[in-house]
Amino acid sequence: MYWKNKPVLFVLIPLVFLSGCSTFQNGFMGLAPVGDRKAYTLARDSYDNGQYEQAVKELTSYINKTKNVKRREARAYRLLGKSYEQLDRLDKALETYSEALEYHPDNVPLLVAAAALYQRTSLLDRAQDLYERALQEDAENLEALSGLAYNYYLIGFASKSRAIYDRFFALNPSATALDRARYAQTFLDQRNYQQALFHITKVLEEQPDSPDFWLLRARAAHGLRLTDESLKDIDTALLLAPQRLDLLAIKALWLYQNKQYNLSAQTAKTMQGISPNNQLASFILGLNLYQQKKTASAIKQLKTVIQLNEESFIGKVAQEILLSLTENSRKNGK
């Protein structure tokens, strides 16, 4: 009789023990108990529906139910961090990721999420470390490869950036237009304008509605001295974003370099229509007046530039030009 019932006892004893164990109550290996999994699903649904404040409340409650902190779920922490990011509470997002990584230091999705936020907040050294840790765990993780490649670009290592992008594209031939545009940017920054033009042109075939992509192509064409083509690309960018002062400024300066002074001045005046006290627009007007031999008007315009901000780089350059023009005017008796 004893031996007949012994297997039953061996089953019952561990079950009785586990019924009082916090690990059992909180879920095996850190997963939520069956009764609580619905709570995570509701929190995830709140996030997917754009109800980020609600998601934060639900996820915070869900995470804190697990008293053993080392058993708290990495996925819940990650979603909580993402919710804070959507609410632009980046300090709380960073705090969430940091806490989560104490308990899940090798979790790749967490590492990538934290790295992307560090990169977004210009903490590039920290982002670099986390992307590299993620790739140590998963050498073919596409998000980590893309993030690390862009991080290298941001810290000024275009050649290393390109090498990682090469690995990334080999694994992901259908990569996003943004990744391919960033790849093109690495060529542009090293003045390899031909390759930059080639790659960004391919990007624009897939996504022709981005003013930033047209600007990148314009800069590549300008580097190759394809003046008409570069100006045409800038005009296309301006059709998509007519109020962008940076695009107007580049167009005005390129027209000035091309000795199209009237068109350059007209573009600068368009800038002033959007931003009346724009110092760069005033400076470009002064340059065009000078090139058109309208010295008195140029002097007056440069004085306006200086009044706007004499301590800025533009203000200091304007002062040097003004001093030169004034001395020449005296010598010529004007």
C-alpha positions as CSV (number, residue, x, y, z in Angstrom):
1,M,0.0,0.0,0.0
2,Y,2.8,2.4,0.9
3,W,4.6,1.9,-2.4
4,K,1.4,2.1,-4.3
5,N,0.6,5.6,-3.0
6,K,4.2,6.9,-3.0
7,P,4.1,8.4,-6.6
8,V,1.0,10.3,-5.5
9,L,2.8,11.8,-2.6
10,F,5.7,12.8,-4.7
11,V,3.3,14.8,-6.9
12,L,1.3,16.4,-4.0
13,I,4.3,17.5,-1.9
14,P,5.9,19.9,-4.5
15,L,2.4,21.2,-5.4
16,V,1.7,22.1,-1.8
17,F,5.1,23.7,-1.6
18,L,4.6,25.8,-4.7
19,S,1.2,27.0,-3.7
20,G,2.9,29.2,-1.1
21,C,5.9,30.2,-3.2
22,S,6.0,33.8,-4.6
23,T,7.5,32.5,-7.9
24,F,4.5,30.3,-8.5
25,Q,2.1,33.1,-7.5
26,N,3.9,35.6,-9.8
27,G,4.3,33.3,-12.7
28,F,6.9,30.8,-13.7
29,M,10.2,32.4,-14.7
30,G,8.8,35.9,-14.5
31,L,5.7,35.5,-16.7
32,A,2.5,36.8,-15.4
33,P,0.0,34.4,-13.7
34,V,-2.7,33.4,-16.1
35,G,-5.2,35.6,-14.3
36,D,-3.1,38.7,-14.9
37,R,-2.2,38.2,-18.5
38,K,-5.5,39.8,-19.5
39,A,-4.3,42.9,-17.7
40,Y,-1.2,43.1,-19.9
41,T,-3.4,42.6,-23.0
42,L,-5.6,45.5,-21.9
43,A,-2.6,47.7,-21.4
44,R,-1.2,46.8,-24.8
45,D,-4.6,47.6,-26.4
46,S,-4.6,51.0,-24.6
47,Y,-1.1,51.7,-26.2
48,D,-2.2,50.6,-29.6
49,N,-5.3,52.9,-29.4
50,G,-3.1,55.9,-28.5
51,Q,-4.4,56.0,-24.9
52,Y,-0.9,56.4,-23.5
53,E,-1.8,57.8,-20.1
54,Q,-4.1,54.8,-19.5
55,A,-1.4,52.5,-20.7
56,V,1.0,54.0,-18.2
57,K,-1.4,53.4,-15.3
58,E,-2.2,49.9,-16.4
59,L,1.4,48.9,-17.0
60,T,2.6,50.4,-13.8
61,S,0.0,48.4,-11.8
62,Y,0.7,45.3,-13.8
63,I,4.5,45.5,-13.2
64,N,4.2,46.3,-9.5
65,K,1.9,43.3,-8.8
66,T,5.0,41.1,-9.2
67,K,6.7,41.6,-5.8
68,N,9.9,39.9,-6.8
69,V,11.5,42.6,-8.9
70,K,13.7,40.2,-10.8
71,R,10.6,38.4,-12.1
72,R,9.0,41.5,-13.6
73,E,8.4,41.1,-17.4
74,A,10.8,42.8,-19.8
75,R,8.0,43.3,-22.4
76,A,5.9,45.2,-19.8
77,Y,8.8,47.5,-19.0
78,R,9.5,48.1,-22.7
79,L,5.9,49.0,-23.4
80,L,5.8,51.3,-20.4
81,G,8.9,53.1,-21.6
82,K,7.4,53.4,-25.1
83,S,4.2,54.9,-23.5
84,Y,6.3,57.5,-21.7
85,E,8.1,58.3,-25.0
86,Q,4.8,58.9,-26.7
87,L,3.8,61.3,-23.9
88,D,7.2,63.0,-24.4
89,R,8.1,62.2,-20.8
90,L,11.6,61.1,-21.8
91,D,13.1,61.3,-18.3
92,K,10.5,58.7,-17.1
93,A,11.1,56.6,-20.2
94,L,14.9,56.5,-19.5
95,E,14.2,55.7,-15.9
96,T,12.0,52.9,-16.9
97,Y,14.5,51.4,-19.3
98,S,17.4,51.7,-16.8
99,E,15.4,49.9,-14.1
100,A,14.3,47.2,-16.5
101,L,17.9,46.6,-17.7
102,E,19.0,46.0,-14.1
103,Y,16.8,42.9,-14.1
104,H,17.0,42.0,-17.8
105,P,20.6,43.1,-18.9
106,D,20.6,40.8,-21.9
107,N,17.1,41.4,-23.3
108,V,17.6,42.6,-26.9
109,P,14.3,44.5,-27.4
110,L,14.9,46.4,-24.1
111,L,18.5,47.2,-25.1
112,V,17.4,48.5,-28.5
113,A,14.6,50.6,-27.1
114,A,16.8,52.2,-24.5
115,A,19.6,52.8,-27.1
116,A,17.2,54.5,-29.5
117,L,16.0,56.8,-26.7
118,Y,19.6,57.6,-25.7
119,Q,20.4,58.4,-29.3
120,R,17.3,60.6,-29.6
121,T,18.4,62.5,-26.5
122,S,22.0,62.9,-27.9
123,L,23.5,60.6,-25.3
124,L,25.4,58.9,-28.1
125,D,28.1,57.1,-26.0
126,R,25.4,55.4,-24.0
127,A,23.5,54.5,-27.1
128,Q,26.6,53.1,-28.7
129,D,27.2,50.8,-25.7
130,L,23.7,49.5,-25.7
131,Y,23.5,48.8,-29.4
132,E,26.8,46.9,-29.2
133,R,25.5,44.9,-26.3
134,A,22.3,44.0,-28.2
135,L,24.4,42.8,-31.2
136,Q,26.5,40.7,-28.9
137,E,23.3,38.9,-28.0
138,D,21.9,38.9,-31.5
139,A,24.4,39.7,-34.2
140,E,21.7,40.0,-36.9
141,N,19.2,42.1,-35.1
142,L,18.1,44.7,-37.7
143,E,17.1,47.4,-35.3
144,A,20.4,47.3,-33.5
145,L,22.4,47.3,-36.8
146,S,20.4,50.2,-38.2
147,G,20.7,52.1,-34.9
148,L,24.4,51.5,-34.5
149,A,25.1,52.5,-38.1
150,Y,23.3,55.8,-37.6
151,N,25.0,56.3,-34.2
152,Y,28.4,56.0,-35.9
153,Y,27.3,58.6,-38.4
154,L,26.1,61.0,-35.7
155,I,29.5,60.8,-33.9
156,G,31.3,61.5,-37.1
157,F,32.5,58.0,-38.3
158,A,30.9,57.8,-41.7
159,S,33.1,55.0,-43.0
160,K,32.2,52.8,-40.0
161,S,28.6,53.7,-40.4
162,R,28.7,52.6,-44.1
163,A,30.3,49.3,-43.2
164,I,27.5,48.5,-40.7
165,Y,24.9,49.6,-43.2
166,D,26.4,47.2,-45.7
167,R,25.7,44.3,-43.2
168,F,22.3,45.7,-42.5
169,F,21.2,45.9,-46.2
170,A,22.7,42.4,-46.9
171,L,20.3,41.0,-44.2
172,N,17.4,43.4,-45.2
173,P,17.3,44.2,-48.9
174,S,13.9,45.8,-48.5
175,A,15.0,48.3,-45.8
176,T,13.1,51.5,-45.3
177,A,13.7,54.7,-47.3
178,L,14.9,56.4,-44.2
179,D,17.7,53.9,-43.7
180,R,18.8,54.2,-47.3
181,A,18.7,58.0,-47.2
182,R,20.9,57.9,-44.1
183,Y,23.3,55.6,-46.0
184,A,23.4,58.1,-48.8
185,Q,24.1,60.8,-46.3
186,T,27.3,59.0,-45.2
187,F,28.6,59.3,-48.8
188,L,27.6,62.9,-49.0
189,D,29.5,63.8,-45.8
190,Q,32.7,62.2,-47.3
191,R,32.2,64.2,-50.5
192,N,31.5,61.1,-52.5
193,Y,28.8,62.9,-54.3
194,Q,28.4,60.4,-57.1
195,Q,27.5,57.5,-54.7
196,A,25.3,59.9,-52.6
197,L,23.4,60.9,-55.7
198,F,23.0,57.3,-56.9
199,H,21.6,56.1,-53.6
200,I,19.3,59.0,-52.8
201,T,17.9,58.8,-56.3
202,K,16.9,55.2,-55.7
203,V,15.3,56.3,-52.4
204,L,13.2,59.0,-54.2
205,E,11.9,56.4,-56.7
206,E,10.2,54.7,-53.7
207,Q,9.3,57.8,-51.6
208,P,9.2,61.0,-53.7
209,D,7.2,63.0,-51.1
210,S,10.0,63.9,-48.6
211,P,11.5,67.4,-48.8
212,D,14.5,66.1,-46.8
213,F,15.3,63.5,-49.4
214,W,15.1,66.0,-52.2
215,L,17.4,68.3,-50.2
216,L,19.9,65.5,-49.9
217,R,19.7,64.9,-53.6
218,A,20.1,68.6,-54.3
219,R,23.2,68.7,-52.1
220,A,24.7,65.7,-54.0
221,A,24.0,67.3,-57.3
222,H,25.5,70.6,-56.2
223,G,28.6,68.8,-55.1
224,L,28.9,67.4,-58.6
225,R,28.4,71.0,-59.9
226,L,25.1,70.1,-61.6
227,T,23.8,73.6,-60.9
228,D,20.5,73.4,-62.8
229,E,19.7,70.0,-61.4
230,S,20.5,71.0,-57.8
231,L,18.2,74.1,-58.1
232,K,15.5,72.0,-59.6
233,D,15.7,69.5,-56.7
234,I,15.5,72.4,-54.2
235,D,12.4,73.7,-56.0
236,T,10.8,70.3,-55.7
237,A,11.6,70.2,-52.0
238,L,10.0,73.7,-51.6
239,L,6.9,72.5,-53.4
240,L,6.5,70.0,-50.6
241,A,7.5,72.4,-47.8
242,P,7.2,76.0,-49.0
243,Q,7.6,77.5,-45.6
244,R,11.0,75.9,-44.7
245,L,13.5,78.6,-44.2
246,D,16.5,76.3,-44.5
247,L,15.5,75.3,-48.1
248,L,14.9,78.9,-49.0
249,A,18.3,79.9,-47.6
250,I,20.1,77.2,-49.5
251,K,18.4,78.2,-52.7
252,A,19.2,81.9,-52.2
253,L,22.8,81.2,-51.5
254,W,23.2,78.8,-54.5
255,L,21.6,81.4,-56.8
256,Y,24.0,84.0,-55.4
257,Q,27.0,81.7,-56.1
258,N,25.6,81.2,-59.7
259,K,25.5,85.0,-60.1
260,Q,21.7,85.1,-60.3
261,Y,21.5,88.1,-58.0
262,N,18.0,89.2,-58.7
263,L,16.6,85.7,-58.1
264,S,18.7,85.3,-55.0
265,A,17.4,88.6,-53.6
266,Q,13.8,87.6,-54.5
267,T,14.3,84.3,-52.6
268,A,15.7,86.2,-49.6
269,K,12.7,88.5,-49.5
270,T,10.5,85.4,-49.5
271,M,12.4,84.3,-46.4
272,Q,11.7,87.7,-44.8
273,G,8.0,87.3,-45.6
274,I,8.0,84.2,-43.4
275,S,10.5,85.5,-40.8
276,P,10.8,89.4,-40.9
277,N,13.9,89.6,-38.7
278,N,15.7,86.7,-40.3
279,Q,19.4,87.7,-40.1
280,L,20.6,85.4,-42.9
281,A,17.9,86.7,-45.3
282,S,19.1,90.3,-44.6
283,F,22.7,89.3,-45.1
284,I,22.0,87.6,-48.4
285,L,20.2,90.8,-49.5
286,G,23.3,92.8,-48.6
287,L,25.5,90.5,-50.6
288,N,23.4,90.7,-53.7
289,L,23.3,94.6,-53.4
290,Y,27.1,94.6,-53.2
291,Q,27.5,92.4,-56.3
292,Q,25.1,94.6,-58.2
293,K,27.4,97.6,-57.4
294,K,24.8,99.2,-55.2
295,T,27.3,100.1,-52.5
296,A,25.3,102.6,-50.5
297,S,22.3,100.2,-50.3
298,A,24.6,97.4,-49.4
299,I,26.2,99.4,-46.6
300,K,22.7,100.2,-45.2
301,Q,21.6,96.6,-45.5
302,L,24.7,95.3,-43.7
303,K,24.1,97.8,-40.8
304,T,20.6,96.2,-40.5
305,V,22.2,92.8,-40.3
306,I,24.5,93.9,-37.5
307,Q,21.7,95.5,-35.6
308,L,19.8,92.2,-35.6
309,N,22.6,90.4,-33.8
310,E,26.2,91.7,-33.8
311,E,27.5,88.8,-31.8
312,S,26.4,86.0,-34.2
313,F,28.7,84.6,-36.8
314,I,26.7,86.3,-39.5
315,G,26.8,89.6,-37.6
316,K,30.6,89.4,-37.3
317,V,31.0,88.6,-41.0
318,A,28.8,91.5,-41.9
319,Q,30.9,93.8,-39.7
320,E,34.1,92.8,-41.6
321,I,32.4,93.3,-45.0
322,L,31.0,96.6,-43.9
323,L,34.4,97.8,-42.7
324,S,35.9,96.9,-46.0
325,L,33.1,98.6,-48.0
326,T,33.3,101.8,-45.9
327,E,37.1,102.0,-46.3
328,N,36.8,101.5,-50.1
329,S,34.1,104.2,-50.3
330,R,36.4,106.7,-48.5
331,K,39.3,105.9,-50.8
332,N,37.1,106.4,-53.8
333,G,35.7,109.7,-52.4
334,K,32.1,108.4,-52.2
